[in-house]
Amino acid sequence: MADSITTIVTALGFPSIEPFIGLILLGGAIIGAIVVIATIRPVLDLFPFAYPNARVRARIGRLLNEKQLSEILETESMEEFKNYLRGLPDYSRYIDRFPIEKALESQLAETYEMVSQIAPASIRDPFRANLKRWDVRNIKSLITAKAAGLSAEETLDLLVPGGEIYEIIEGLADASSVQEVVTGLEGTEYADVLGDALSDYEETGMLLPMEAALDKRFLEGLIRAVGSPSDDNTKMLHTYFGTMVDISNLKIILRAKADGLSYDDISPYIVPHGYQIREWKLKDLMESEDVSGVISGLEGTDYGQMLSEALSEYTSTGSVAVFERVLEDNLNRMARNFAVKKPFGVGPMIGFLSRKEVEVKNLKVIARSKREPGFPEAMVKEMLV
């Protein structure tokens, strides 16, 4: 038997059986290494998300539950409302520093900053780009304040600490005009789009072109930061932020058609890089005759059916807000689903930011009801997300 094996080994070109055995062992080691790598690679892919998701889950545990929200809703005055929030760690440090809306949004901005800091390096760029929403929000508040002739102190009450250029924006609170704000933002990434839209403002007195140009710049930067999807996590980010772009485009088009605006009026403010709605489809939607035509043109997309179901309410109220609420609810559902589908990846971060955004929106609605005596409770509950 041994002689037969030796003969076979020799026939294969080996001088003796020892090198042959060594080759077999080496092959086994290589195969074993491949199996080990294939087994542990998913674990290695999840490892960068372990700490961020632990931090996020701890914050999720501090989100308001239904019982707490009901208790806040039942507070009888603004002071009682604030006093309740003073007992919550997330809000206590802001309540006595700022007016209530600024306090709530400051906590939200801090949350966005926290998530962007702890996000794994492979997906950090989109979360950093998402922080620029606060720059855009603050610039909008700044030009609105200056158009209304507000003082520096009144303007500062509208600005939320957050974003990448807050110090620059804060330094422009004492500007005397919208034009001075635009000049003061030279050297930032917003200078060119504001400069291009400034002539429209000077001609019409309307800030909408400047605000829409800022939104477009933010969304274009966000999609650019996401880049081409390369794995499940980046695919999820591409889907989520791409849907955000779709929704922004649809809001603009629906509002424009409700106001009877044409393709030429709308197209400068559209971002042609969304998730479901391609550039040719956007063109068709912008050329629609009216709101009903836009919704008909969305047949075959996820947005078509949900907006069709809201069409009767729009017909009775004449308000495109019904469509906007449906679209925002869809984005929130998507975020919650991602948190379930990808619990060890980017899902919890997306889901948490969405839930925090909803929480702050609800608190702002309740704050408004406490500030305005006689605000119907039924209306408050209807406005809650």
MARVOTI-573597 format. One record per residue: z, y, x of N, C-alpha, C in turn. Coordinates in steps of 0.001 Angstrom, whole numbers, plus 500000, padded with zeros to 6 digits. Layout:
ZYXZYXZYX
...
! end
This chain:
500000498790500834500000500000500000500000501257500866
500910501245501884500997502394502787499699502561503554
499100501394503969497840501468504708496734502052503839
496741501712502543495712502231501626495836503745501481
497079504225501347497303505675501210496866506389502476
497218505769503632496831506381504915495318506462505029
494632505407504573493165505388504625492577506502503774
493142506694502561492651507749501655492881509125502262
494080509318502830494409510608503442493473510904504604
493210509872505417492312510046506567490903510376506095
490479509717505008489142509972504462489004511408503970
490117512007503559490092513398503096490092514391504249
490147513883505479490046514756506645491358515090507293
492455514458506852493762514720507458494010513704508566
494503514145509728494732513213510836495863512231510556
496812512652509695497935511777509342498447512176507968
499415511433507469499916511689506116500811512922506046
501428513313507189502371514435507159501714515752506740
500552516134507322499905517381506861499531517333505382
499133516142504918498763515996503505499969516268502601
501121515687502985502344515914502205502732517393502243
502562518002503430502868519431503552502006520273502629
500703519906502526499806520650501638500224520504500177
500621519281499809501073519052498428502311519901498123
503246519915499077504464520709498872504146522200498765
503205522666499613502811524070499563502173524408498216
501290523501497754500660523725496446501685523765495329
502663522857495411503719522852494400504522524136494414
504782524636495637505541525887495747504769527052495146
503445527079495394502616528164494850502599528108493324
502396526892492793502386526740491334503734527143490745
504813526728491421506147527096490952506358528595490951
505857529263492016505995530718492099505243531399490968
504035530873490669503240531452489579503978531310488250
504560530132488033505302529896486790506500530837486690
507220530997487812508395531878487817507994533319487527
506916533775488195506462535156487987506041535368486540
505281534382486001504839534496484607506022534521483653
507096533819484035508280533755483172509104535033483230
509291535566484447510191536723484580509479538061484426
508124538053484454507432539339484360507781540105483089
507796539433481907508202540185480708509590540794480840
510488540066481520511841540593481718511800541818482621
510981541745483687510853542879484599510256544089483891
509299543838482962508702544941482202509727545620481299
510688544841480814511704545388479911512826546098480662
513020545739481925514164546252482677514243547785482702
513115548514482925513219549987482966513692550607481659
513592549849480545513979550394479246515428550076478877
516095549256479685517441548804479321518420549974479218
518494550793480257519433551922480241519033552986479212
517749553432479189517376554432478176517682553987476751
517380552724476440517612552270475069519096552108474756
519896551806475774521344551768475554521852553166475199
521348554183475910521733555568475610521275555966474208
520048555592473885519487555952472580520253555267471453
520581553991471632521308553275470574522701553869470363
523303554352471444524596555017471293524448556282470454
523352557017470662523101558230469876522734557892468433
522013556797468242521668556380466878522939556133466071
523946555584466743525215555330466067525917556590465610
525506557748466142526111559019465750525293559770464701
524152559214464295523377559853463235524160559810461925
523935560801461092524648560868459820524233559723458903
525210559083458284524892558062457288524864558704455902
524518557913454895524377558458453538525691559037453016
526790558381453339528100558864452877528399560241453472
528153560392454768528407561680455408527499562768454839
526233562417454624525300563405454081525734563841452682
526229562898451891526727563238450547527939564157450636
528822563883451597530007564728451773529611566141452188
528617566240453063528148567561453491527513568297452315
526757567560451521526103568156450356527129568700449365
528286568070449312529321568466448355530213569603448856
530023570038450104530813571181450580530512572389449705
531505573244449515531384574300448506531022575668449073
530953575787450380530614577085450963530021576880452346
529444577953452887528890577878454238529980577578455254
531151578173455082532234577941456040532701576489455988
532768575924454788533162574520454659532093573610455267
530835573986455072529710573252455668529824573266457197
530056574443457759530194574557459213531410573778459712
532480573841458958533703573162459377533493571652459457
532699571114458541532386569681458587531623569368459878
530649570211460206529842569968461407530663570141462685
531700570965462626532564571124463800533256569808464168
533369568920463209533994567627463464533034566570463976
531765566940464168530758565998464656530399566353466098
530533565412467033530312565719468457528953566340468757
527907565899468053526570566410468356526423567889468037
527153568372467035526944569743466564528078570701466909
529245570168467246530429571017467393530251572114468438
529561571825469529529450572810470613528493573953470284
527706573806469212526728574840468876527131575703467682
527956575164466794528213575806465508528764577221465659
529669577431466600530282578750466746529583579624467785
528528579099468394527780579884469388526596580616468775
525983579998467754524723580514467226524751580590465705
523820581374465108523602581268463659523265579819463307
523515579414462078523501578000461731522154577319462002
521024577964461633519732577317461879519478577144463373
519834578162464146519656578064465596520578576993466172
521781576879465646522717575855466117522148574456465894
521603574223464703521053572903464380519840572585465251
518953573553465405517749573301466191518065573208467684
519115573882468133519513573770469537519962572350469849
520668571733468907521082570349469116519865569423469140
518892569710468282517673568905468265516904569063469578
516818570290470079516131570527471354516830569791472493
518158569788472467518916569058473488518607567561473421
518442567047472207518127565631472031516761565306472620
515771566151472361514439565948472947514515565964474476
515299566887475017515449566984476472516096565724477030
517128565231476362517822564030476824516879562837476878
516100562633475831515187561490475794514119561624476877
513623562832477099512595563011478130513144562736479524
514420562992479734515026562765481046515271561284481326
515620560521480295515956559114480520514767558180480319
513643558688479811512475557831479585512007557232480912
511622555951480933511109555337482165509912556110482713
509729556055484016508679556839484673507298556560484096
507061555311483660505732554931483174505339555647481885
506321556145481134506015556824479867506652558209479797
507124558715480924507855559987480889506951561178480577
505713561156481060504825562312480884504644562711479417
504382561762478502504253562171477096505522562808476533
506681562302476935507925562881476427508177564266477026
507762564474478273507875565808478859506917566773478156
505704566295477885504735567143477177505235567476475776
505943566532475161506461566750473810507531567842473779
508187568075474919509186569146475002508563570526474788
507275570641475062506623571948474951506534572430473507
506852571555472556506915571995471160507909573143471018
508942573154471880509943574221471786509415575527472363
508564575455473386507898576667473868507040577266472756
506259576400472110505371576863471040506183577431469880
507238576734469504508081577206468408508689578570468735
509155578735469969509785579994470362508781581138470464
507583580846470957506566581903471025506184582354469618
506060581401468702505770581762467307506871582663466743
508119582286466991509239583099466504509216584488467136
508857584537468406508838585804469137507777586753468583
506556586257468391505502587148467889505752587521466425
506356586600465666506704586924464277507746588036464238
508739587933465115509793588951465169509227590310465557
508322590318466525507767591595466987506817592194465949
506089591329465240505217591831464170506039592445463044
507265591919462854508148592427461799509029593575462276
508939593916463568509720595025464097511189594724464297
511544593458464533512949593097464724513455593559466089
514755593788466165515379594212467416515492593035468377
515878593335469619516057592276470617517131591290470173
518233591809469627519324590932469193518882590035468043
518176590608467082517681589814465955516678588767466427
515878589122467413514885588195467949515554587026468658
516581587310469443517285586250470172517887585218469228
518300585662468049518863584728467073517828583716466586
516546584021466790515478583134466330515014582156467407
515417582388468649514933581573469764515886580420470051
515309579243470293516095578029470525516022577654472004
517167577492472676517144577081474086516485575712474239
515322575686474827514592574433474989513191574704475484
512488573656475876511144573813476401511150574084477892
509993574481478413509841574664479853509888576117480294
509666577055479375509617578469479786510560579317478930
511701578740478567512617579472477683513075580785478310
513349580785479604513839582005480250512812583130480149
511528582784480312510472583799480196510423584346478775
510457583437477799510388583850476395511611584690476029
512772584249476466514004584985476181513936586398476757
513320586519477928513204587827478562512288588785477824
511502588262476877510582589106476109511155589501474752
512428589192474522513046589507473229513060591002472954
513068591815474014513092593264473803511697593885473844
510655593051473817509289593584473756509124594401472480
508261595392472538508121596299471397506969595929470471
506116594974470896504954594639470072504453593238470403
503588592731469542502949591436469790502110591509471061
501415592621471232500577592783472422501411592704473698
502608593272473670503474593238474848503966591815475129
504173591039474081504551589636474263503428588874474958
502199589072474485501050588376475075500912588743476548
501074590014476858501008590452478257502124589813479080
503313589715478500504454589149479204504333587664479471
503444586989478746503255585545478935502119585224479900
501571586252480549500540586003481557501119585129482670
500313584178483114500782583233484117501298581943483524
501470581898482196501858580655481529500611579994480950
500745578754480533499587578034479999499161578530478621
499942579441478037499625579933476696498910581283476720
498808581889477890498261583242477981496825583314477478
495990582336477869494577582428477512494352582261476013
495043581278475383494803581067473950495348582230473127
496457582809473562496999583966472851496102585183473040
495593585346474261494686586462474523493424586373473689
492895585145473551491675584958472756491905585262471280
493115584951470792493406585148469365493954586540469059
494270587298470090494907588604469878494006589563469110
492710589527469399491796590453468716491774590195467213
491876588903466815491922588579465385493170589182464746
494294589093465458495531589678464935495399591196464805
494834591828465821494696593285465792493758593739464681
492786592883464361491816593234463323492358592999461921
493112591890461749493544591491460403495039591681460154
495828591751461229497276591814461069497900590470460759
497098589396460810497591588048460511497892587297461806
499052586629461829499457585867463008498915584437463007
498359583998461878497927582609461748496995582149462867
495980582937463270495110582471464362495870582216465664
496856583045465965497639582859467186498518581616467070
499129581430465909499990580261465707499184578967465769
498011578969465135497169577772465145496665577470466555
496361578515467322495902578316468700497008577705469560
498248578116469328499384577544470055499570576070469707
499480575750468418499606574350467991498524573488468635
497317574016468666496208573258469244496447573004470731
496905574009471455497170573841472883498242572771473115
499291572799472298500364571811472429499848570396472179
499110570199471099498644568861470738497628568333471747
496761569193472246495803568764473270496536568297474525
497571569031474915498352568642476087499098567340475868
499564567130474648500297565909474321499385564690474422
498199564781473848497252563663473901496799563410475335
496614564474476088496216564324477493497308563609478286
498563563909477991499680563280478703499797561797478370
499455561420477149499504560002476759498459559212477536
497256559782477683496201559115478437495677557876477735
495012557016478498494445555782477945495524554707477881
495652554032476737496681552987476612496454551859477610
497526551423478279497408550353479273498318549167478974
499282549340478069500172548243477689500705548530476290
501592547667475806502087547819474434502806549147474223
503545549595475233504302550838475082503385552053475011
502392552115475890501482553262475857500560553199474636
500250551991474164499477551875472915500269552453471748
501574552178471740502429552681470671502516554206470718
502652554758471916502690556214472064501359556831471649
500266556185472026498939556687471662498768556694470143
499239555635469497499149555559468036500006556636467381
501235556774467858502172557714467229501732559163467417
501471559554468655501087560944468900499680561231468379
498803560210468402497477560387467810497564560610466312
498480559892465657498704560098464221499268561494463970
500109561971464871500637563328464756499495564354464772
498497564110465623497329564992465681496529564898464382
496306563671463899495602563496462619496274564314461518
497593564203461447498340564874460382498231566388460516
498315566893461739498157568334461951496779568797461490
495740568045461852494383568399461432494246568379459913
494806567346459288494699567242457828495438568375457126
496587568754457645497322569874457047496488571152457098
495877571400458253495055572610458401493877572577457433
493190571435457375492003571333456521492373571452455043
493448570787454633493856570844453228494268572262452827
495030572934453692495410574318453390494174575206453303
493255575000454250492049575832454292491193575635453045
491047574390452618490236574131451430490915574649450163
492249574596450135492971575176448995492742576682448925
492499577306450092492246578755450144490765579091450134
489910578059450014488473578295449927487803578658451238
488369578238452368487796578580453672486671577619454056
485802578078454946484620577308455337484838576578456661
483837575790457028483861575053458298484102575993459479
483384577108459500483502578047460622484899578646460720
485566578787459583486935579321459589487931578314460154
487648577029459933488619575976460255488438575404461657
487201575192462065486910574389463264487586574863464550
487818576174464755488462576564466023489870576009466210
490508575567465127491914575166465205492120573651465119
491026572901465134491098571450464989491104570773466360
491929569734466492492011568950467730491240567643467514
490111567445468196489247566291467902489626565019468653
490907564749468818491306563564469595492463562837468932
492375562646467619493440561967466912493327560457467005
494044559778466136494104558313466191493052557664465297
493057557998464017492127557362463085490900558214462773
491068559525462768489999560400462286489177560903463469
487958560414463578487079560781464684486441562148464441
485783562647465479485238564003465429484207564165464309
483354563150464124482336563264463075482971563294461690
484064562539461531484762562535460245485446563885459996
486026564455461048486634565778460913485599566801460456
484398566706461014483326567632460628483011567488459144
482905566232458677482642566002457251483754566587456382
485002566391456801486135566888456019486134568414455964
485829569046457093485804570516457122484672571082456272
483628570286456066482494570734455250482664570395453771
483779569751453411484033569410452009484135570673451165
483810570525449885483828571674448987485245572128448653
486142571149448481487490571487448033488469570401448465
489717570518448009490761569561448382490399568148447938
489886568011446730489502566681446234488430566055447114
487505566879447594486455566380448477487010565880449796
488030566560450313488675566118451555489298564739451356
490004564569450251490688563300450002489679562175449769
488598562470449073487545561465448888486947561061450228
486815562035451127486239561764452442487126560916453331
488391560759452947489330559959453740489371558501453302
488515558131452359488473556737451915488163555828453107
488909554754453216488730553843454341489714554083455466
490485555170455381491543555426456363492898555189455700
493942555109456515495290554936455961495713556135455124
495099557289455394495510558512454707494905558631453312
493783557959453083493065558116451827493891557758450611
494462556551450611495194556090449436496459556906449196
497218557178450273498490557886450074498267559305449552
497199559961449997496919561311449509496324561280448106
495551560242447807495005560099446449496127559977445430
497178559252445804498308559068444892499060560373444641
498929561332445563499609562624445397498708563675444760
497453563307444488496486564296443997496868564857442633
497395564008441752497754564492440415498875565524440492
499837565306441403500925566280441559500383567595442103
499424567505443022498798568726443536498073569473442416
497382568723441569496636569339440472497569570098439533
498765569546439313499703570191438383500468571341439026
500698571269440341501498572311441007500649573313441785
499472572872442246498630573747443059499148573948444470
500125573138444882500736573298446206500344572146447126
499785572485448296499427571438449258500662570855449932
501830571428449648503070570895450226503285569440449829
502759569039448666502933567642448240502208566704449203
501036567122449690500300566309450659501014566301452010
501530567450452398502213567542453690503438566642453723
504156566588452609505340565729452541504951564256452659
503865563870451997503390562485452066503001562121453499
502312563021454178501872562759455550503064562658456504
504033563536456333505222563498457195506046562236456942
506142561827455677506853560579455360506167559393456032
504846559421456065504094558346456710504407558276458205
504485559430458857504795559460460289506212558951460545
507141559313459679508523558842459836508624557332459647
507880556801458686507870555339458483507304554632459704
506246555202460257505644554619461454506662554563462587
507408555643462775508414555683463843509483554620463620
509937554465462382510956553444462089510403552042462341
509156551817461965508542550503462187508412550195463677
508068551201464475507948550992465917509292550606466525
510368551203466013511702550880466526512037549414466287
511498548850465204511734547439464889510779546537465677
509510546952465774508501546120466426508679546047467941
509171547118468542509306547170470004510736547568470356
511721546712469993513125547102470166513570547173471620
512813546534472533513192546559473944512224547397474778
511404548194474092510471549073474780510644550502474311
509525551173474045509572552584473681509960552798472218
509941551734471412510192551863469980511460552615469611
512635552254470171513866552963469796513831554457470103
513153554858471174513086556285471512512269557054470481
511132556479470081510315557115469048511084557173467729
511687556044467358512417555984466099513591556944466058
514313557043467162515484557922467208515096559390467062
514070559833467798513658561234467702513206561576466286
512500560648465651512053560880464282513245561007463335
514218560113463477515391560147462595516231561401462838
516318561824464093517069563042464399516379564261463802
515062564277463875514292565371463283514556565453461782
514560564307461121514827564264459681516246564753459388
517205564325460195518592564740459989518728566259460054
518121566861461058518232568314461213517513569036460070
516361568522459649515671569124458498516568569106457267
517226567982457035518107567873455874519292568834455974
519860568953457159520989569874457336520557571325457132
519339571653457533518842573018457322518645573302455836
518189572296455099518045572460453643519412572711453011
520405571915453408521751572077452847522337573427453250
522105573835454504522602575138454964522025576265454118
520749576156453805520114577179452960520784577239451594
521109576082451043521741576055449716523135576681449746
523832576572450880525170577163450989525089578678451196
523988579112451782523814580543452049523350581301450804
522683580586449892522133581225448698522907580751447468
523843581544446977524650581148445812523765580802444612
524160579751443907523404579362442723522200578496443008
522025578094444263520893577221444611521093575882443895
520161575465443036520365574254442225520519573002443087
521552572228442808521789571010443582520643570021443423
520054569984442221518932569072441985517758569418442897
517542570711443117516454571137443992516743570760445442
518014570879445830518401570495447192518091569019447421
518521568175446484518300566733446631516811566403446670
516023567158445921514580566934445911513955567307447249
514535568298447916513985568771449187514409567908450369
515454567106450201515914566260451301514883565181451608
514751564876452896513751563891453328514324562492453182
! end
